[in-house]
């Protein structure tokens, strides 16, 4: 009977050790997922800002071209 109880304790201890390792791995995986999600948000924000800057640059170039057209006399 004592041997049987000792065997059960050993199984329990092994199980608890395995569960502790799995919980640690899960926590690590969750942290990496959180970091990936934060990086995705950061990159999406950069993309939006970049697109806005490109639009602004395009508008400025068009404005500059319009001003050049107004200043440059027709060659007709």
C-alpha positions in Angstrom: 0.0 0.0 0.0 2.8 2.4 0.8 4.5 1.7 -2.5 1.2 2.4 -4.3 0.8 5.8 -2.5 4.5 6.7 -3.2 3.8 5.9 -6.9 0.8 8.1 -6.9 2.8 10.9 -5.3 5.5 10.5 -7.9 2.9 10.7 -10.7 1.4 13.8 -9.1 4.7 15.5 -8.8 5.6 14.7 -12.4 2.2 15.9 -13.6 2.6 19.2 -11.6 6.1 19.8 -13.0 4.8 19.2 -16.5 1.9 21.5 -15.9 4.2 24.2 -14.6 6.4 24.0 -17.7 3.3 24.1 -19.9 2.0 27.2 -18.1 5.3 28.9 -18.5 5.4 28.1 -22.2 1.8 29.4 -22.5 2.7 32.6 -20.7 5.7 33.1 -23.0 3.6 32.5 -26.1 1.0 35.0 -24.9 3.7 37.6 -24.3 5.0 37.1 -27.8 1.5 37.3 -29.3 1.0 40.6 -27.4 4.3 42.0 -28.7 3.3 41.0 -32.2 -0.1 42.6 -31.9 1.6 45.8 -30.6 4.1 45.8 -33.5 1.3 45.3 -36.0 -0.6 48.4 -34.6 2.7 50.4 -34.7 3.3 49.4 -38.3 -0.2 50.1 -39.4 0.1 53.6 -37.9 3.3 54.2 -39.7 1.7 53.0 -43.0 -1.2 55.5 -42.5 1.2 58.3 -41.6 3.3 57.5 -44.7 0.3 57.5 -46.9 -0.8 60.8 -45.6 2.7 62.3 -46.2 2.6 60.9 -49.7 -0.8 62.5 -50.4 0.5 65.8 -48.9 3.7 65.6 -51.1 1.5 64.9 -54.2 -0.7 67.9 -53.5 2.4 70.2 -52.9 3.9 69.0 -56.2 0.7 69.7 -58.0 0.5 73.2 -56.4 4.1 73.9 -57.4 3.4 72.8 -61.0 0.3 75.0 -61.1 2.3 78.0 -59.9 5.0 77.3 -62.5 2.4 77.1 -65.2 1.0 80.5 -64.1 4.4 82.1 -64.0 5.7 80.6 -67.2 4.4 82.4 -70.3 2.7 80.3 -73.0 5.0 79.3 -75.8 2.2 79.2 -78.4 
